[in-house]
């Protein structure tokens, strides 16, 4: 089979989508479309989408504005939090600048306190997220979703109907199905593309505001990759790596690049932005749509949950389905919940599946790229 040496043009288009959407979000604002900026996978985007708002993930994956953030925030704080605050404070991110409302969530202590300061110069609504996936937690989050809807209705002077929410839920489900079908191509061995290419599609799709168009585009890309694979266009045989842990978009993608520059291929992303965000659908035919939304979103396996069995469950499924040869656990510096969970994840991977595991603590800087390459070269060689 032929080794793919260059990125297909479509991957490059999605890689540039975040930049392209800077102009798109301004055009939407000029048309009077509300813009809601969000941070987290736990946030049910169906609610603002139901009122016709453009929902966009806020800039939080670069070290560009961290020095400015550190004038007010501790230096030994998670880079994602410092980056988020820095971009909001400096107005260097058009998404922050054009957001009519920023929505946070109580996933970790650092973010909760950062939202307090962010609220001094940006309109912020914080959703109370329970720290366990219990029946009481589910009821609490259902109430929070209803409260969020009322906040939107009051702020924007509109009414969001149940029909609106079900319509938005259906469209979001269709997007999830398309993205899942696309990343399931990585079950093929040899892999049809690099994990970097895969993630460009997953991440880039979040910055496309016409969701109906996104679904058709993703399906077309999948069909193109499938067709080229049948013609023998794919990677050479490589060790297959599952990436888990903290989000890897932006500056943290250096870990994925180090894996693939040193002979491996990332066939699955368990973390936010990967399978965790897409695997589960909302029961759009449920009698109580708010209960269905709460149930789907609260089931996500983030380390902010105690206990966190759903992360282990999803990881096990991905290891089996994608025939992973090893697991790399990415931990952003000072992300305490993910750091504490590394011990349990290592034990689970080694005892349940008998495959190698590596934990990497990093930030958004380029200072550790040499060290990452050295460690990853040795890890891949061992495989």
N, C-alpha and C positions, 0 to 999 in steps of 0.2 A: 504493500500500500504506500501511497505517496505521503510524505510529510508536508503538512501545511506550513509554508515558510513566511507568509504574509497574512496580515489580518484581512478578511473579506471586507469590502467597502461598507457593508451594512453594519458591521461591528463598529467601525469608525464613526458612522453616523450616530449610533446610540451613545458612543463615548463622548461625543460633542453635544449631546442633547441638553445637558445641564446648562452649558453656556448659551445654547440657542434659546432655551426657555427664559433666560434673563430678559430678552426682548419680548417674548410671548407674554410674560406676566405683566409687562408694562402695557401692552396692547389690551389685555383683558381689563386692566385697571381703567384705561381710557374709555373702554366700553361700559364701564360701570359694574363689572363683575366683581363680587367680593372675593378677597384672597385670604385664606386661612393658612397660617404657617404652623407646621407641626414638627414634633421631634421623634415620636416613639411609635413602635409597631403596635403597642397596646391601644392606641387611639382609634376608635371606630370612624374611619374616614367617611363611611356611608352617611353619617348625619350631616356634616357640612356639604357633602356632595349632593344630598337630597334637596338642598336649597339653591343648587346651581352654583355654588362657590368653587373656585379653583383651590384645590388643596395641594400644598407643596411642602416637601421636606426642607427644613432650614439648614443653612450652611453650618456644618459642625465637624468637618473632617480634614481641616487643614491647619497647619501651625502658623499661618500668615498673621493672624490677629492675636495669637496667644500672648506675645509680649505686652500688648495693650491691656489684655484681660488681667495679666498678672500684676498690674498696678493696683488692682482692687481685690483680686481673688488670690488665694494661696497658691504658691508655685507647686506644691506637692498635691495637686488636685488633678483629677482625670482630664486628659487633654480634650476629650469631647465636650466637657462642660466649659472649659476655658475657651475653646474655639467658638462654641455657641455664643457665649457672652461677648467675646471679642468682636465677632461679626455684627452682633446687634448694636453694640456700643459705637462702633466705628462707621456703621452704615456702608460697609464694603460689600455687603451681600444684598443684591436687589430683592431677594425674597423677603428678607427681614424688612427692608425699606418699604416695600409695597404691601406688606401684610396688614390687613385691617384688624386682625386678631391673631395672637399667638397662643397656642394651646399646649400646656405642659401637663405632666402627670407625675405622681409621687412614686416613681420607681426607685430612686435612691436619694440619700440625704444630701449629697452634693448638688444634685439637680434641683431639689426642693428649695434649698437656700439660694441657689442662683436665680430661680424664678422670682424670688422676693426682690432682688436687686434689679432684675430685668423689668419688673413691673413699674419701676420708677420712671422709665422713659419709653415703654412700649405697653400697649393694652394686652394683658395676659389673663387667661383663664386656666386654672389648674384643676385637673380631674383627680379625685381621690381614688387611688388604686389600692385595693386590699393587698396585703403581703402574703396571703395564702389562698389556695384555690378550693375554698370550702363552700358549703351551701350559703353560709352567712356572707362570705365574700362575694359570691355570685349575686345575691340580692342587693348588696351594697353597690356593686358596679352597675347593675341594671338601673338603680336609682340615679347614679352619677351620669349615665348616658341620657336619661330623661332630663336631668338638670342641665346638662350640656346643650341639649336641644332648646330648652327654654332660654338659656343665655343667648344663643344664636338668634332666636326669634325676637327677643327683646332688643338686642343690639342692632339688628339689621331691619327691624320692622316688618318681618314676614311671618308667614305661617308654614310650618313644615308638616305635611300630612303623612299619614301612615303609607299611603300609596306612593308618595315621593320617596320614602325610605325604602320601601320594597323594590322600587324601580332602581334606585342607586345600589341596593344590595345585589340585585341580579347582575347588574353591569360589572360590579366589583368581583363577583364570583366568576363571571366569564373571563375577566382579566386574569384571575388566579389560575383558572383552568388552562388558559393559553400559556402562561408562564411556566406552569408545572409541566405541561407537555413538552415545552422547549427544554427545560433543564433535565428532563428525563432522558434526553438524547445522550447524556453523559453515562448512562448505563452501558452503552456500547463499549466494546473493548477490542481494539484500541479506541481511545476517545476521539470524537469527531472534531474537537476544538480545545483550546486551552481554557482553563478556569478563568483566566483574565478576560477572555472574550465572552464567556458565559456571564460573568458578573457585570460586564458593560451593558449587556442587554437587560439584566434584572434591575440594575441601578438606574440606567438611562430611562427605562419605562416609567419610573416614578416621577419624572419631570416632563411627561407628556400629558397634556390636560384633556385632550380629546380621547376619552377612554374607549369609545367604540372603534376609533381608528387604531388605537394601540392593539386591540385584540386581533384585528385583521393583519396588522403589520407583524406581530409576533408569530401568528400562524404561518404567514408567508415565509418568514425567516426559517422557521422550523422545517417547512417543506423543502426549502432550498438546501439546507444543511443535510437533510435526509437524502436528497437526490445526489448531492455531491459525494456523500459517504458511499453510496452504492457504486459510484464511479471510482472509488478507491482513494478519495481525498480525505485524509485524516492524519492524526499524529502517529508517530511511531509508538511502539509498545513502551510504556513508562510505568513506574510505580504510581499507584492510584491513592491520592491523599484526600481525606475528609478534613475540612477546616471547621472548627467550632469556636465558641467563645464570644468575645466582644465584637461589635461591628467592624468590618474590615474595609469599608469604603474610604476613598481619599488616601490620606497619608498612611493608613494601616495596610493598604494594598501592597506595600513593599514586601510583606511577608509572603503573599501569594506569588509575587514576581520572583522572590528568592527561591521558592519551591520549584517554580517552573524553569527558571534560568539554570537550575542545577539538576535538571533531569527528571523531575516529577511532573505530575499533572493533578490539579485540584478537580476532582470529579463531583464533589458535593460541598455545599456551604450549609451548615446547620444553623448558623447564627442569623441575626437580624439582617434583612436584605437578601437572604437565601431562602431555604426551605421553610424555616420557622414562620416567615411572613406569608407564605403562600399555600402550604399544604392543606390547611383546614378551610372548609367553606362555611359560610353562614347558612343555616336552614332558612331559606327565603320563603318557604311555605308554612313555617311555624305559626301557630295561632297568635303568639305573642312575639312580635319582631324584636322588641327590646330585650326580652329574655334570650332570644336566639343570638343577638349581637353580643350580649354580655357573656354568654356561654362560649362562643367562638373565641372572642378576644382574651378572656381570662384564662383560657386553656393554653396559651402560649408559654413555652418553657424557658422563661428568662430566669437568671440567677437571683433576681430580686424577690422571687417566690421561695417561701420556706414551708414545707419541703418543695423540691422541684423535680418530681418524677417525670414530667412530660418532656423535659430536655433529654433525659436518659432514654426514654421510649423512642423519641424521634431519631436520636443519634444511632440507636441500635438498628432501627429500620433502614437508615441510610447506609450504615456499614454493610448490611446484608445486601440491600438492593443494588448498591453501586460497587460492590466488591472492593471495598477500601482495603489497601494494604497497610495503612497507618493513619493516625489521627494527629493533627496539629492544633493545639489549643491556644488561640491568640488572646492575650489579656492586656488591655490598655492599662498603662501605669496608673496606680492608685484606684483601680476599679476593684474594690475590696470583695464584692460578692462573687465576681468571676474568679478572682484570685483564690478565695477560700474553696470554691468548688473544684479547683484543679485536682485536689487530692482524691475526691470522689470520682471524678471523671477518669482519671488515670487508672484507678482501681477497677472501674467498670470496664474500660476498654481492654485492659490486660487480662482480667479474670474471665469476662464473658466472651471475648472474641480472640484473645491471644495475639493481638497485633501491637506493634510498637506505638508509643505515644510520646509526644513532645509538647511541653508548655513553653510559650514565648511571651515575655513581658516587653512591651514596646510603647512608643508614643508616636506622634506625627512627624517627628524630626527625621532628618536623613543621617544623623550621626551614627546609628547602629547598623547601617546597611552592610558594611563590610563584615561585621560580626554575624549578622543574619545569614549572609551567604556562606560563611565558613561553617557555621553550625548546620545549615541546611544541606550543604554538600556532603558532610559526614553522615547526616541522617539518611539522605537518599542513597548514598553508597552502601550503607548498611542494609537497606532494603533490597 
